[in-house]
Amino acid sequence: MPADSGAVEAAAPGRIRLPAGIDLVTAFAGLAAHGDDGLVRLDGDRLYTIERIERAPVAVETVLTPDARGDLQVTVETGAVDLLEIATRAMAARLHLPGAAFAALAAEDPVIGRIAAAQGVRPTLLYPEPMVVMLRTISAQLVNLAWAATTRRRLAEAFGIRRPVGSGWVIDIDPARIAAIDPDDIKALQFTGAKARAIVSVARAIVDGRLDAAAMAAADTPEIRRRLTAISGIGDWTADWVLARGLGRPVVATGDLGVRKAVARAYHDAEIISAAEVARTTAHWGEAALDAQTLLLSTLGAAGAEGATPRLARKRAAATPPEEKRP
């Protein structure tokens, strides 16, 4: 089940009530730091997403700066006003705030308590659309996040549909379209062959129901991991991020390079530790794991979550990956 979360509520159609003192623009700055992939966009203080309502895409603009009433304003694309209430609830569900479990952890764990006092509340932006969260994780395997965003933008522009909303736009990727294409068409956008095949396989799993959003939300964590890792090219690192950032589960991406660095610096005064050491160090996080992970990653700066897998460090030591030679 999803991790314990603080209160974010849809106060009314088009309005999200957020507790005072939370700076979402700063918290989500990493979205723009590595480039605009077109799929989930931060433009100034406006966040652009696709909410899938009864399998139909609806473009949504959310102003992350609260208005005079303390609410976030939500706008849907032209022609979807009757879906504003559902879209508002869906957007509110993306904003995961630390809850009671995290408060208890911060009171008991001096490391988390100290960093939380310095950093303030660190919300997590979730990516519940399976195609989007899988693209984010697959594209980030073994490359830097700027190159990952570049390749996602190419894929979005080649096979997606740009949908205007409010003062901006966002691109919708239909899994059915990706499922029907030849992986070589994705490889031509400078994804590796393995990533191209994995992307098509994921799209087909979404279409046939194995990775359907509703089914994934209802399944337990081990079952979701089993479904994900059964797909060629999807390992535990990808599964960890899909569980955490897609479904809001209290999962630590123990093999992620950024997580290994953040936990090492916070708890061990070291530059990096092994995945096994991360697992041992964070075992007590429990239901607060998602929030604690987000908090520690915030100490690394813009790199944030969805960093490189451990193999990237070894690969870089030998040679620069071909993908990273491009801006």
C-alpha positions in Angstrom: 0.0 0.0 0.0 1.1 3.6 -0.5 3.3 5.2 2.2 1.8 7.2 5.0 1.1 10.7 3.7 0.3 14.1 5.1 -2.8 16.1 4.2 -3.2 17.3 0.6 -6.8 17.7 -0.3 -8.9 18.9 -3.3 -10.7 21.8 -1.5 -13.0 22.3 -4.5 -12.9 21.7 -8.3 -9.9 23.6 -9.5 -8.4 24.2 -6.0 -6.0 22.1 -3.9 -5.5 22.9 -0.2 -1.9 22.6 0.9 -0.5 23.1 4.4 1.1 26.5 4.9 4.9 26.9 4.5 5.5 24.3 1.7 7.5 25.6 -1.3 6.6 23.3 -4.1 8.4 25.3 -6.7 11.7 24.8 -4.9 11.0 21.2 -4.0 10.2 20.2 -7.6 13.0 22.3 -9.2 14.8 19.2 -10.3 12.1 18.7 -13.0 13.6 21.6 -14.9 17.2 21.3 -13.8 18.1 18.6 -16.3 15.9 19.7 -19.2 12.2 19.6 -20.3 11.1 16.2 -21.4 7.6 17.5 -22.4 5.9 14.7 -20.4 5.9 16.3 -16.9 6.8 20.0 -17.1 7.7 22.7 -14.7 7.6 26.1 -16.3 8.2 28.8 -13.6 5.6 28.0 -10.9 3.3 26.1 -13.3 3.3 22.3 -13.4 2.0 20.5 -16.5 0.8 16.9 -16.3 -1.4 14.4 -18.1 -4.1 12.9 -15.9 -5.7 9.8 -17.4 -9.4 9.8 -16.5 -11.3 6.7 -17.6 -8.3 6.0 -19.9 -8.7 9.3 -21.6 -5.8 11.9 -21.4 -6.6 15.3 -19.8 -3.9 18.0 -19.8 -3.7 19.8 -16.5 -2.0 23.0 -15.4 -1.3 23.5 -11.7 0.0 26.8 -10.3 2.3 25.7 -7.5 2.4 29.2 -5.8 -0.6 29.3 -3.4 -3.2 32.1 -4.0 -4.5 34.5 -1.4 -6.6 31.7 0.1 -3.6 29.4 0.3 -4.8 27.2 -2.5 -3.1 25.8 -5.6 -5.1 26.6 -8.8 -5.8 23.8 -11.2 -6.9 24.2 -14.8 -7.8 21.5 -17.4 -7.6 21.7 -21.1 -10.4 23.2 -23.2 -13.3 20.8 -23.5 -12.6 19.0 -20.3 -14.2 21.3 -17.8 -16.6 18.6 -16.7 -13.6 16.6 -15.6 -12.1 19.4 -13.5 -13.1 17.9 -10.1 -11.7 14.4 -11.0 -8.5 16.0 -12.4 -8.1 18.1 -9.3 -8.3 15.1 -7.0 -5.8 13.2 -9.3 -3.4 16.1 -9.1 -3.7 16.3 -5.3 -2.9 12.6 -5.1 0.4 13.3 -6.9 1.6 15.6 -4.0 2.9 13.2 -1.4 3.7 15.0 1.9 5.4 13.4 5.0 2.9 12.1 7.4 2.8 10.7 11.0 5.3 7.9 10.2 7.9 10.4 9.1 7.2 12.7 12.1 7.8 9.7 14.4 11.0 8.8 12.5 12.3 12.3 12.7 11.7 12.3 16.5 13.6 9.0 17.0 16.4 9.3 14.4 18.7 12.3 15.1 20.1 12.2 11.5 16.6 12.6 9.9 15.5 15.0 12.6 18.5 17.3 12.0 18.2 17.3 8.2 14.4 17.8 8.4 14.8 20.8 10.7 17.3 22.3 8.2 15.5 21.4 5.0 11.9 21.8 6.0 9.0 19.7 4.6 10.2 17.9 1.4 7.2 16.7 -0.6 7.5 14.0 -3.2 5.9 14.4 -6.7 4.5 11.1 -7.8 4.2 9.8 -11.4 1.2 7.5 -11.3 0.9 7.1 -15.1 2.8 3.8 -15.8 4.2 4.8 -19.2 5.6 8.1 -17.9 7.3 6.6 -14.8 8.7 3.7 -16.7 10.1 6.1 -19.4 11.7 8.2 -16.7 13.4 5.2 -15.1 14.4 3.3 -18.3 15.8 6.5 -20.0 17.9 7.2 -16.9 19.7 3.8 -16.9 23.5 4.3 -17.2 23.3 7.9 -18.4 23.2 11.3 -16.8 19.8 12.9 -16.2 20.2 15.6 -18.8 20.7 13.1 -21.5 17.8 11.0 -20.2 15.5 14.1 -20.5 16.8 14.8 -24.0 16.0 11.3 -25.2 12.5 11.3 -23.5 11.7 14.6 -25.2 12.7 13.1 -28.6 10.4 10.2 -28.0 7.6 12.4 -26.8 7.8 14.6 -29.9 8.1 11.7 -32.3 5.2 9.6 -30.9 3.2 11.8 -28.6 0.5 14.5 -28.9 1.0 18.0 -27.6 -2.0 19.2 -25.6 -2.4 22.9 -24.7 -3.7 23.8 -21.3 -3.8 27.1 -19.5 -0.8 29.1 -20.5 1.3 26.1 -21.5 1.3 22.6 -22.8 2.2 19.0 -22.1 2.8 15.9 -24.3 0.7 12.8 -24.0 2.2 9.4 -24.8 -0.3 6.7 -25.6 1.0 3.3 -24.6 -1.0 1.7 -27.4 0.9 3.7 -30.0 4.3 2.8 -28.4 3.3 -0.9 -28.2 2.7 -1.0 -31.9 6.0 0.4 -33.1 9.3 -1.3 -34.0 11.9 -0.9 -31.2 14.3 0.2 -34.0 12.2 3.4 -34.4 13.0 4.3 -30.8 16.6 3.3 -31.1 16.9 5.8 -34.0 16.3 8.5 -31.4 19.5 7.4 -29.7 18.2 5.1 -27.1 20.2 2.0 -26.8 18.7 -1.1 -28.4 18.0 -2.6 -24.9 16.2 0.5 -23.7 14.2 0.6 -26.9 13.1 -3.0 -26.6 12.3 -2.4 -22.9 10.1 0.6 -23.7 8.1 -1.3 -26.2 7.7 -4.3 -23.9 6.5 -2.0 -21.1 4.0 -0.4 -23.4 2.7 -3.8 -24.4 2.4 -4.8 -20.7 0.4 -1.7 -20.0 -1.9 -2.3 -22.9 -2.5 -6.0 -22.1 -3.2 -5.1 -18.4 -0.1 -6.5 -16.7 1.0 -3.0 -15.8 -2.4 -1.3 -15.9 -2.4 1.7 -13.5 -5.4 0.5 -11.5 -4.2 -3.0 -11.2 -0.7 -1.9 -10.1 -2.2 0.4 -7.4 -4.3 -2.5 -6.1 -1.4 -5.0 -6.0 1.0 -5.5 -3.1 4.6 -4.5 -3.5 6.1 -7.9 -4.0 3.6 -8.6 -6.8 4.3 -5.4 -8.5 8.1 -6.1 -8.3 7.5 -9.5 -9.8 5.5 -8.1 -12.7 8.1 -5.4 -13.4 11.2 -7.6 -13.3 9.5 -10.2 -15.5 9.9 -7.7 -18.4 13.3 -8.0 -20.2 15.4 -5.0 -19.4 13.7 -4.1 -16.1 15.6 -4.9 -12.9 15.4 -4.1 -9.2 16.7 -0.5 -9.6 13.9 0.4 -12.1 11.3 -1.5 -10.0 12.4 0.4 -6.9 11.8 3.8 -8.5 8.5 2.8 -10.1 7.3 1.6 -6.7 8.5 4.7 -4.9 7.9 7.5 -7.3 5.1 5.9 -9.3 3.0 4.3 -6.6 4.2 6.1 -3.5 5.3 2.9 -1.8 7.8 3.1 1.2 10.6 1.6 -0.9 14.3 2.6 -0.8 16.2 2.4 -4.1 19.2 0.9 -2.3 21.2 0.4 -5.5 20.8 4.0 -6.8 24.0 5.9 -6.9 22.4 9.1 -5.5 20.7 7.2 -2.7 24.0 5.5 -1.8 25.8 8.8 -1.7 23.0 10.6 0.3 22.8 7.8 2.9 26.6 7.5 3.1 27.0 11.2 3.8 24.2 11.5 6.2 24.8 8.4 8.3 28.4 7.4 7.8 30.4 10.6 6.9 31.5 8.8 3.8 31.3 9.5 0.1 29.4 6.3 -0.9 28.4 3.0 0.6 27.2 -0.3 -0.9 23.6 -1.2 -1.7 23.7 -3.7 1.2 24.9 -1.1 3.6 22.1 1.3 2.5 19.6 -1.5 3.1 21.0 -2.1 6.6 21.2 1.6 7.4 17.7 2.5 6.3 15.9 -0.6 7.6 14.4 1.3 10.5 12.8 3.9 8.1 9.7 1.6 7.7 6.6 3.4 6.4 8.5 6.7 6.3 11.0 5.3 3.7 9.7 7.4 0.8 9.8 10.6 2.7 13.2 10.0 4.3 14.7 9.1 0.9 13.3 12.3 -0.7 14.7 14.3 2.2 18.2 12.8 1.9 18.3 13.2 -1.8 17.4 16.9 -1.4 20.8 17.3 0.3 22.5 16.4 -3.0 21.1 19.4 -4.8 19.5 19.2 -8.2 20.5 15.6 -8.9 17.7 14.3 -6.8 16.0 11.0 -7.4 16.2 8.7 -10.4 20.0 9.0 -10.4 22.4 6.6 -12.1 22.6 2.9 -11.3 25.8 1.7 -9.6 27.2 0.4 -12.9 27.4 4.0 -14.2 30.3 4.8 -11.8 32.3 1.8 -13.1 31.4 2.6 -16.7 32.5 6.2 -16.3 35.8 5.2 -14.8 36.6 3.2 -18.0 35.2 5.5 -20.6 32.4 8.1 -21.2 29.2 6.4 -22.4 28.4 7.3 -26.0 25.1 8.8 -24.9 26.8 11.2 -22.6 28.9 12.7 -25.3 25.9 14.7 -26.5 24.5 17.8 -24.8 
